[in-house]
Amino acid sequence: MLDSVYELTRQEIIDVLDKLLLLPVLQFEKQSILRNFLSPAQETKLDLSDLLIAYSSKESNCSSVITFDKRGTKFEFFELLTF
């Protein structure tokens, strides 16, 4: 979503987030989640927001994230909800 709204590439978004994490004047809630999310974000095509949701849920001791998105199930933490 960020890439379409701000017309940035995926890599540019990842690079900006990485640089923001280095700024001592900024404090992030659960900064470790953001740091852990950045490396896999470069290695997968999964939507960045979905990947961040997965890492945040994992940190909260959830066993999985339920999704309607078939593409999301390519990441092992997502579970497809079917009827």
LORO-656360 format. One record per residue (C-alpha): residue in one letter; x, y, z. Coordinates in steps of 0.001 Angstrom, whole numbers, padded with zeros to 6 digits, always signed. Each point is the difference from the previous one (the first is absolute). Example, Ala and Ser with C-alpha at 12.3 -4.5 7.8 and 13.67 -1.06 7.14 Angstrom:
# residues 2
A+012300-004500+007800/S+001370+003440-000660/
# end
This chain:
# residues 83
M+000000+000000+000000/L+002768+002450+000843/D+001592-000565-003369/S-003143+000986-001878/V-000890+002942+002256/Y+003467+001555+000130/E+001244-001358-003333/L+003024-001617+001637/T+001509-003329-000859/R-000090-002792+002537/Q+003763+000335+000536/E-000299+003760+000564/I-002619-000593+002693/I+002195-002595+001707/D+003021+002322-000185/V-001938+002917+001482/L-001298-002144+002866/D+003528-001219+000675/K+001318+003577+000102/L-002842+001177+002223/L+000862-002717+002513/L+003512+001447+000246/L-001173+003476+000990/P+000467+000432+003755/V-002699+002686+000163/L-002689-002504-000987/Q-001374-002697+002236/F-001981-002910-001386/E-002328-002232+001908/K+001360-003539-000282/Q+003026+001058-001989/S+001315-003569+000008/I-002959-001083-002150/L+000855+002634-002584/R+003650-001046-000023/N-000901-003695-000344/F-002448+000808-002790/L+002486+001872-002218/S+002197-002917-001046/P-002834-002327-001102/A-001678+002981-001675/Q+002889+000057-002462/E-000155-003740-000623/T-003715-000480-000669/K-002634+001458-002302/L-002621-000084+002753/D-001712+003342+000541/L+001951+002041+002549/S-003061+000705+002127/D-000886-003709+000113/L+003544-000890+000947/L+000006+002576+002792/I-003322-001378+001281/A+001524-003490+000040/Y+003088+001064+001946/S-002053+002035+002449/S-002374-002915+000577/K+002879-002414+000434/E+001544+002310+002620/S-003373-000037+001797/N+000163-003814+000159/C-002738-000614-002550/S+000234-003377-001687/S-001071+001329-003407/V-001740+002812-001861/I-003266-000836-001724/T-000337+001490-003480/F-002305-000005-003000/D+002966+000768-002259/K+001312-003130-001744/R+003262+001774-000765/G+000520+000608+003706/T+000131-003708+000700/K+003369-000169-001754/F+001451+001245+003292/E-000104-002831+002532/F-001607+002086+002750/F-003229+000636-001954/E-002916-002410-000063/L-002633+000215-002722/L-003578+000321+001214/T-002294-002061-002200/F-003694-000669+000131/
# end
